[in-house]
Amino acid sequence: MTLESILPALAILVLLAAVGFALWTHLRTRRMLDTLDQMLDDATRGDFQESLYDESRLSALETRMAHYLASNAVSARNLAEEKDAIKTL
């Protein structure tokens, strides 16, 4: 095999690898955004439940969002309880 026949094959292989990596990255990001979207929808309806997330670099954002939403739900419950207590007075 000559260098002239190896270079086009190598270029095609590199191009396929780059397209595959771009597709994988896109799908991974899409999955993370879908998860965050679902978490926000659940929080808006008031039925957010924290679940376990792996601690990969991208899911760290999901975990932080879950902690924020959980603490926000606790604050909302405390506020509602305080309003009820004031009403009973």
WOPEZI-V364993 format. One record per backbone hydrogen bond with DSSP energy under -0.5 kcal/mol. CO is the residue of the C=O (numbers start at 1). NH is the residue of the N-H. If there is no record, write none. Layout:
((CO	NH) (CO	NH))
This chain:
((2	5) (2	6) (3	7) (4	8) (5	9) (6	10) (7	11) (8	12) (9	13) (10	14) (11	15) (12	16) (13	17) (14	18) (15	19) (16	20) (17	21) (18	22) (19	23) (20	24) (21	25) (22	26) (23	27) (24	28) (25	29) (26	30) (27	31) (28	32) (29	33) (30	34) (31	35) (32	36) (33	37) (34	38) (35	39) (36	40) (37	41) (38	42) (39	43) (40	44) (41	45) (42	46) (42	47) (56	60) (58	61) (58	62) (59	63) (60	64) (61	65) (62	66) (63	67) (64	68) (65	69) (66	70) (67	71) (68	72) (69	73) (70	74) (71	75) (72	76) (73	77) (74	78) (75	79) (76	80) (77	81) (78	82) (79	83) (80	84) (81	85) (82	86) (83	87) (84	88) (85	89))
